[in-house]
Amino acid sequence: MFKKILIANRGEIAVRIIRAAKEMNIETVVIYSEADRNMPAVKMADQAVFIGKSPLTESYLNYQRVLSAALASGAEAVHPGYGLFAENADFAEACIALGLKFIGPSPDVILNMGDKTIARELMKKGGIPVVPGTDKPIKEEELKQVAKEIGFPIMMKAAVGGGGKGMRIINDEKELLHVYPMAVEEARKSFGDSRIFLEKYISKVKHIEVQIISDKYGNHVHLYERDCSLQRRHQKVVEEAPALILTEDIRLELTAQAIEVAKLAGYDSVGTIEFLYDQDKKEFYFIEMNTRIQVEHPISEAITGIDLVKEQISIAAGNKLSFNQNEIKKEGHAIECRINAENPDNNFCPSPGKINKYWEPGGLGVRIDSGICSGIEITPFYDALLLKIITKGKNRQEALKKMEVALKECIVDGINTNINFLSRLLDNDEVVSGKYNTQTIANMLNGGKK
């Protein structure tokens, strides 16, 4: 096992990794920017290394500084968390070249599964259904013909990256030609890759993902599925596990497909297989694989009792999975809400400022993954995520009630947050019934159902 690891991330995921490492008797090193000097992760780690000014390009996304910090600190491995360098094959290769273990899959897997067109082609060869669309990046002169073949509406997507960036829903040819240059530029700025491809847009679907873990010895298991359909602008807001809509037969089929994807990819770490589920046709379509730990991983931990971060670190150190599929049992229901520094009354505009008072909810079945404390300054340089509230109950109704109470109890004073919006969302008729889909939040914000 590793003796010391560097965490190439910040905020709540850095805190989460520190806690897992401490339980494994592994020393931790965190990096921090000027803006993050007083963050909890900096105080919790065994060692903290200053790497630059607040902008991402001068600190957390400057991989020479990150790797220099790892080498200088004596770390044996680097944990990228999520975002930043987590799905960057070049960074993973740089770690390996310097004799550092990258806590994640191999660079080749990151590269292949990070390119959605390559991943689509691999899945089709393996018999995994994909959303109808193009299997290679599209050029501007090909737009009209390809769109005609697919049929409107169409989803325009960046070939690499995620987080909803570079994605556009296209309803007609005029819009297609107008939006293409903007999508190309956004993809270039966000991911350093301007390639775009097209998929058939399927509205009112469920976004279901399966949590998988694979080791370096060909063992693959799943930790069941999560329903991540509550999204705003293609970014997840609330997640729950397991997915209420799935029958056991469909669940068995879906998780078996996810394991097959992991095998096709040659996977050897913690990851997630994402699908769209057409409720009317009862059909699944593979959309992508995330080759990293995800924001919503705690709800899978809640229903299985398995620590995904500890298992991820252990696999990177060369160990086999510590359990097999038959030993994984799901129990109860879990829900996660993402608390962001944003103003829902002003188009969810980011809300930087000083946190004057911070109070975490608690009680049986309530877990908080947080990267903040009272008195710190939330700056405009980074992602708006402050903390996550995770509740678990013996059933969905109990988990929802615990979340309702937890949201009322949570205090983040001094800045705007989406706490009240989340309370309203969980009171939405479609959410209460479990019949929500990827359009529910958009409809709610546009004056739809309560």
Phi, psi and omega in degrees: 000153178295151174263330182210135177232151173258138179258110183270058182198189186212182172063211188294328181288329176295317177298317180300317181291320178303314182296317179297316182296319179300321179294337180263008181061036178253130176287149183238144174238127174248153173255153179210151178261176178305319183290339187253017183306323187256013181289149181306321182301324181296323182278334184277329184290159177290333182210142179230135183239122178285131184237005175144186181292174188294319181305142183305319183293342179258005181216267189293337178256013174262093191288340174296318179291320180298313181290326175298320178297320180297314181293316181296329183279346183084016179292147179263341185212162180235126175256119185274352184067226174233158185070193179048245184263009188299327181238039180252106184297324179296319179295316179299318178295321179296320176301310183298319180298332180267005179084016179259140174281135174264120183278085184172186181286177180291154179305322180298319180293316178302315182295312183291316182279340176284336175269107188297331180287321176294317180298318178300314182297318179297318180294319180297319178296329181271003177082015178271124182294137177238160177296133178306135181172197182272145180259009176211158178304147185257140175264157185302321183289348180264352189305307186299312183295314182294319179298322179296320181292321181284315183093134179284153358285156184233146173257121175265128187225148173290142181293331178232169177089190183190205179069016178083357182280142181078011181253135179217139173266125185246128184256339180205175185295320180300314179295323180302311182290329180287320188278329186310308181300325180291319179294320178299315182292320179295319178297318181297314182292322185280323189235358182070019182215117187269004184291140183232145172227169185241143173227155171295132179273121179251113184274161175052049178253167171266139175258104184246133179233148181248128177277124178236158173224131179229145176253186184273009183243015176084014178266133182227133176223162174240155176246040179068196191240166175231144173263114184243033187283341180280096186229151172235120183055044176068013177247134185291144182240312179226140177228155176216155179217138354284179180281122185298328188285342187277134167280165181296325178296315180293322178299316178298319179294316182294312182293327176294321176296320180297318177297321179295322176300314180300320179293316179300324182280347185067044190281151182209047179195194173277136180200176183224135176255124185253136181229155164258137180243113177279107186294328181289314182272349184055048180235144178254147175227127174294136175242322178189167173239132175261117187267055186194174168288146182248160180306320187270014182301333183299332181287332173290323175297322184295321184272350180243340182076015181256131178275105184293323182291317177297320179293321179298316179295317181298317179297318179298331179281358176101008181273155174283162172307140184272008181202166174244176186300322182295339181273353181267118180237138175265143182217127176076198183221143182227146180228142176236134172244134178267120178265116184246152173275088183203160183248101180299335180279354177232054178056034177059035178296138178306148185232079177288165179148182182269134175276108182284322182215134179229125180229123181269139173289165180205194181113170181299128178082014179243125178237138178241123171252106189231151175238018185232171174203170179297142173092352181273161180258126174268118185260165181275007188279339191233178177305149186281353184294125179259311183201170177232136173254127180238126177240147178229134176228172179291342174210178184296320181300318180292320178296320178296318180295317177299321179293320178302315180291318182297319180296322178292329183278334185288131179236123170230092188263137177118338178225165174279144174224174179264018184300311180295323177298318180296323177297317178295320181298316182290349175265358179296140184303317181293324180290315180302318181282342183085005183266018180289166178214189184292348180259357186301312182294318179300316179296320179296317181289336179267018175087023180280217184297153179310000000 
